[in-house]
Amino acid sequence: KRKIRARDRKDRSIMFGFSYFGLVGWSLMVPTVLLLGLGIWLDRNYPGTVSWTLTGLFIGLAIGCLNVYHWIKKEQEEIEREHDELDED
């Protein structure tokens, strides 16, 4: 049943998988780069004892990881829902 359903789904091609990896990568990279840039700007304009560059990097990575977790969890829930539907048949 799963093999037939997978064959019938045209929206889940190999390109879909590559684009999903791209989405996950961008979800991690964008907040990291933005907050890193903000940290560099803060270090140049408001120097102090705290390294805003490192702070921005770590906060950006944390936000990016939460984004990735959201996307992967969403996909996992969809896969589990499809498996449950197949088991009911």
N, C-alpha and C positions, 0 to 999 in steps of 0.2 A: 504493500500500500504506500509506504513512504517513497519507494523508488518511482512509482507511477506519479505520485503527487509532485516529486521533485522534477520529473520530466515535463510535467504540465505547466510548471511555474516558469514562465519566460522572463520574469523580472529579476530572477536570481541567477544571472549568468556569472561567468568568471570576472567580467568587467564590474559587476555589482560588488563583488568581493574586494577588488582593487580600489574601487571608489570608497568603499566603507573604511578601508585602511587609511585612505587619504583623509576622510572626514575625521577619523580618530586622531590622526597626526596633527591636523590643523587645530582640532579642539585642544590639544596639548600645547602646541607651539604658540598660538596667538596670545593667550593670556601671559605666557612666560615672557615672550618678546616685549609685549606692551609694558608689563610691570618692570622688566629689566631696563627698558628705555626710560621709564619714569624714575627708576632708582638712579640711573646715571645722571639724569637731569637734576634730581634733588641733590646728589653729591656735588655737582658742579656749582649749583646756586646756593645751597645751604650746607656747607661742609660742617661736619661735627664729629662726634665720637662714634656715632652709629654709621655703618656702611649701608646706605640706602640701596646701593647696587645689589649687594648680597641679599638684603631684605626683600627687594623687589623680585629677585630671581627665585628665592624660596617660596614666597607667597604666590608668584605666578605659576611655579611648578605645582604647588598644592591645588590651586584652582584648576589648572589644566588636568591634573590627575582626577579631580572630582568630575570634570567634564567627561573624561574618558570612561570613568566608572559609570556615569549616567548612560552613555551610549551603549556600552557593553551590557549593562544590566537590562536595558530596554530590549536589545536584540535577544538576550537570553530568555527573557519573559515571553517574547514572541515565539521562539523555538519551542519552549515548554508548552505554550498554548497549542501550537500545531501538533505536538506529540500527544497531548491530551485528547485533542479532537480525533486523531487517528486511532487512539486506543478505544474511544467510545464506539467507533464504527465496527 
